[in-house]
Amino acid sequence: MLSEYATHLRTVNNKHGRPYQEKTVNAYTKAVRALAQWMDREGLSGDFSTLDTDTLNLFFRAYHDSHDRGGTNTVQRNLRPFFNWLEDEFDVANPYRDKRLQKYAAPVGATPKTLSSEFVIDLLKVTGNGHPRIREFEKVRDHAMIRVLTEGLRAEELLSLRLDYLHLSQGLLQVVPLKDARAAGEGRIIPLQPKTVIALTRYLRAREHHKLSGSEWLWLGSRNRSRLTYSGLYRMVNRRAKDAGYASVSPHQFRHTFANDLLSAGVAEGDVMQVAGWKDPSMLRRYAADMATTRAVTAVRRMGDRY
């Protein structure tokens, strides 16, 4: 049943009329697997179509006991399309239409975690710090990827980069739209830091010796493996964090840090939104909230004596 559901997701469009991204398919099926594992532990017989509202409430309660409220909210949201599919495909009652289903709201006031400048600097150091004598493909690639992450790209945007999206002679790269809220013909231009341009130039030089150098995709796997995936990016960032003596980190935290860096430097909010690809100012406020007090204190102190 799970296999059929995954096939269904890959062959239909979402509510915006666009195909589901593979990351979304994985997230939805992961939630179903969590439900299946709980059913096995509880010794429940039958398949998913036999689940009623009371049983699903027991699952969410058990999941909440071993996860936080935000994680439970995510699983609950990711299971909704599955039960909609069961309703359509097998003509069974949908627990999500029952008012007795207990809902787990996302934590109120949760803000993204901004990375410290020391953390980013240490990650760049353990990947060779962009030294021209470094010839190891993996280090050169990882250093370039971390540099590009500091430019505020979403993980999916970084992984979707193609060679012809780079305009290094102008210090720019092009990002194609991924979010459903943006028109298909839209895109945005990312101004790169000088060191990012250098890191990408050195990576391209190292990439020429890769077995799959003819691929259109920018980021290639180590040991002559093909295009890098999100799991590969996640493992790389956490491996480098461990090398530098830190705990785990999410690639998306670099985007939070990017927003804070630009606002701290005095870049106008509208300009930050343009570069980051945000249409709604509330997104900028959410991403920047983590260090808002620090920025405010720094700005006031910079003024010195006012009287």
C-alpha positions in Angstrom: 0.0 0.0 0.0 2.9 2.4 0.8 4.5 1.6 -2.5 1.3 2.4 -4.4 1.0 5.6 -2.4 4.5 6.7 -3.4 3.8 5.9 -7.0 0.6 8.0 -6.8 2.5 11.0 -5.4 5.0 10.8 -8.2 2.3 10.8 -10.9 0.0 13.5 -9.7 0.2 17.3 -9.1 -0.1 19.1 -5.8 -2.8 21.6 -5.0 -0.8 24.2 -7.0 -0.9 22.1 -10.1 2.8 21.2 -10.0 4.5 17.8 -9.5 5.5 16.9 -6.0 9.3 17.3 -5.3 11.1 14.1 -4.4 11.9 15.6 -1.0 8.1 16.0 -0.3 7.4 12.5 -1.5 10.1 11.2 1.0 8.7 13.3 3.8 5.1 12.0 3.2 6.2 8.4 3.0 8.4 8.7 6.0 5.4 9.7 8.1 3.5 6.6 6.8 6.4 4.4 7.8 6.4 5.9 11.3 2.7 5.0 11.5 3.4 1.4 10.2 6.1 0.9 12.7 3.9 2.0 15.6 1.1 -0.4 14.3 3.7 -3.3 14.4 4.8 -2.4 17.9 1.2 -2.3 19.1 0.4 -5.6 17.3 -2.4 -4.1 15.3 -3.8 -6.4 12.6 -5.1 -5.2 9.2 -3.8 -2.5 6.9 -4.0 1.3 7.0 -7.6 1.3 5.7 -8.7 -0.2 9.1 -7.5 2.7 11.1 -10.2 4.8 12.8 -10.0 8.2 14.5 -9.5 6.7 18.0 -6.6 4.6 16.9 -4.9 7.5 15.0 -5.3 9.6 18.2 -3.4 6.9 20.1 -0.6 7.0 17.5 -0.2 10.8 17.7 -0.2 10.6 21.5 2.6 8.0 21.4 4.5 9.9 18.8 4.3 13.1 20.9 5.6 11.2 24.0 8.9 10.5 22.1 9.1 13.7 20.0 8.4 17.3 20.5 5.1 19.1 19.6 6.6 20.5 16.4 7.6 17.0 15.2 4.2 15.7 16.0 2.6 18.6 14.1 4.8 17.8 11.1 3.9 14.1 11.0 0.2 14.9 11.4 0.3 17.3 8.5 2.3 14.9 6.3 -0.2 12.1 7.0 -3.2 14.1 5.8 -2.5 13.5 2.0 -2.2 9.8 2.7 -5.6 9.4 4.4 -7.1 11.6 1.6 -5.6 9.1 -0.9 -7.0 6.1 1.2 -10.4 7.7 1.1 -10.4 8.1 -2.7 -8.7 4.8 -3.5 -10.3 2.4 -1.1 -13.5 4.3 -0.2 -12.8 4.2 3.6 -13.7 6.8 6.3 -11.1 9.6 6.6 -10.1 10.3 10.2 -9.0 13.8 9.2 -12.7 14.7 8.6 -13.6 13.7 12.1 -13.7 16.5 14.6 -12.6 14.1 17.3 -9.1 13.9 15.8 -6.7 15.5 18.3 -4.7 18.2 16.6 -1.1 19.1 17.6 -0.4 22.7 16.7 3.1 23.9 15.9 5.0 25.6 18.8 4.1 29.3 19.0 6.9 31.7 18.7 9.5 29.2 17.6 12.3 31.0 15.7 15.1 29.6 13.5 18.5 29.0 15.0 21.2 31.4 13.7 24.7 30.0 13.3 27.6 31.8 14.9 30.3 33.4 12.7 32.8 31.2 14.6 30.9 28.1 13.5 30.9 29.0 9.8 34.5 30.0 9.9 35.5 26.7 11.5 33.6 24.8 8.9 35.4 26.7 6.2 38.7 25.9 7.9 38.2 22.1 8.1 37.4 22.1 4.4 40.8 23.6 3.6 39.8 27.3 3.9 39.9 27.6 0.1 43.7 27.1 -0.1 44.8 26.9 -3.7 47.2 24.0 -3.0 44.3 21.8 -1.8 43.7 19.2 -4.6 41.3 16.8 -2.8 38.0 16.8 -4.7 35.8 16.3 -1.7 37.4 19.1 0.3 37.3 21.6 -2.6 33.7 20.7 -3.3 32.5 20.9 0.3 34.3 24.2 0.8 32.5 25.6 -2.2 29.1 24.3 -1.1 29.4 25.8 2.3 30.4 29.1 0.7 27.3 29.0 -1.5 25.1 28.1 1.5 26.2 31.3 3.1 24.7 33.2 0.1 21.2 32.3 1.4 20.1 29.6 -1.0 17.6 27.0 0.0 19.1 23.5 0.1 16.9 22.4 -2.9 18.0 25.5 -4.8 21.7 24.7 -4.2 21.3 21.1 -5.3 19.4 22.2 -8.4 22.2 24.4 -9.7 23.5 23.6 -13.2 26.7 24.7 -14.8 25.0 27.2 -17.0 23.5 28.9 -13.9 26.9 30.3 -13.0 28.1 33.7 -14.1 31.3 33.9 -12.2 32.9 36.5 -14.4 30.2 38.8 -13.1 30.2 37.4 -9.6 26.6 36.1 -9.9 24.6 32.9 -10.1 21.1 32.3 -11.2 18.5 30.5 -9.1 15.5 28.9 -10.7 12.2 29.0 -8.9 11.3 26.0 -6.8 8.5 27.2 -4.6 4.9 26.8 -5.9 4.1 30.4 -5.0 6.4 31.7 -7.8 5.6 31.7 -11.5 7.5 29.2 -13.6 9.2 32.0 -15.6 10.6 33.7 -12.6 14.0 33.4 -11.0 16.4 35.5 -9.2 20.0 36.6 -9.3 22.4 36.0 -6.3 25.3 38.3 -5.9 28.3 36.2 -4.7 31.0 37.1 -2.2 34.4 37.3 -3.8 35.6 34.3 -1.8 32.6 32.3 -3.0 33.5 33.1 -6.6 37.1 31.9 -6.0 35.8 28.7 -4.2 33.5 27.9 -7.2 36.3 28.5 -9.7 38.5 26.1 -7.9 35.7 23.5 -7.6 35.1 23.7 -11.3 38.8 23.1 -11.9 38.7 20.0 -9.7 35.4 18.9 -11.2 37.0 18.6 -14.7 38.7 15.4 -13.5 35.5 13.8 -12.3 34.3 10.8 -14.3 30.9 12.5 -14.8 32.3 16.0 -15.5 30.1 16.1 -18.6 26.9 16.2 -16.4 24.9 19.4 -16.5 24.5 19.3 -12.7 27.0 21.5 -10.7 27.5 19.3 -7.6 28.8 15.8 -8.1 29.4 13.0 -5.6 32.8 11.9 -4.3 34.4 8.8 -5.7 33.0 9.5 -9.2 29.4 9.2 -8.0 26.6 11.1 -9.7 24.6 14.2 -8.8 24.6 15.0 -5.0 21.2 14.6 -3.2 19.8 16.2 -0.1 20.8 13.3 2.1 24.4 13.7 0.7 24.3 17.5 1.5 23.0 16.9 5.0 25.6 14.2 5.7 28.4 16.5 4.4 27.4 19.5 6.5 27.1 17.3 9.7 30.4 15.5 8.9 32.2 18.8 8.6 30.5 20.1 11.7 31.8 17.0 13.6 35.3 17.5 12.1 35.2 21.1 13.5 34.1 19.9 17.0 30.4 20.8 16.8 27.1 19.1 17.1 24.6 18.4 14.2 23.4 21.2 12.0 20.8 21.7 9.3 21.7 23.1 5.9 18.7 25.4 6.2 20.3 27.2 9.2 22.7 28.9 6.8 19.7 30.6 5.2 18.6 32.0 8.7 22.2 33.2 9.2 22.2 34.9 5.8 19.2 37.0 6.7 20.7 38.0 10.0 24.1 38.8 8.4 22.5 41.2 5.8 20.3 42.9 8.3 23.2 43.4 10.7 25.2 45.0 7.9 22.4 47.5 7.3 21.0 46.0 4.1 17.4 47.2 3.6 14.7 44.6 4.3 13.3 44.9 0.7 16.7 44.1 -0.7 17.1 41.1 1.6 13.7 39.8 0.5 14.7 40.2 -3.2 17.9 38.3 -2.9 16.4 35.6 -0.7 13.3 35.1 -2.9 10.7 36.0 -0.2 7.5 37.7 -1.2 6.0 38.0 2.2 7.7 40.2 4.8 6.6 37.9 7.6 9.1 35.3 6.4 11.9 37.8 6.8 10.7 38.7 10.3 10.6 35.1 11.3 14.0 34.2 9.9 15.6 37.4 11.5 13.8 37.0 14.9 16.6 34.8 16.4 19.1 37.7 16.6 16.8 40.7 16.6 17.7 41.8 20.1 21.4 41.5 19.4 21.1 43.6 16.2 19.1 46.3 18.0 21.6 46.6 20.9 24.5 46.8 18.4 22.7 49.5 16.4 22.0 51.6 19.4 25.6 51.3 20.8 27.0 52.2 17.4 25.3 55.6 17.8 27.4 56.4 21.0 26.4 59.4 23.1 23.3 61.0 21.6 23.3 64.0 24.0 
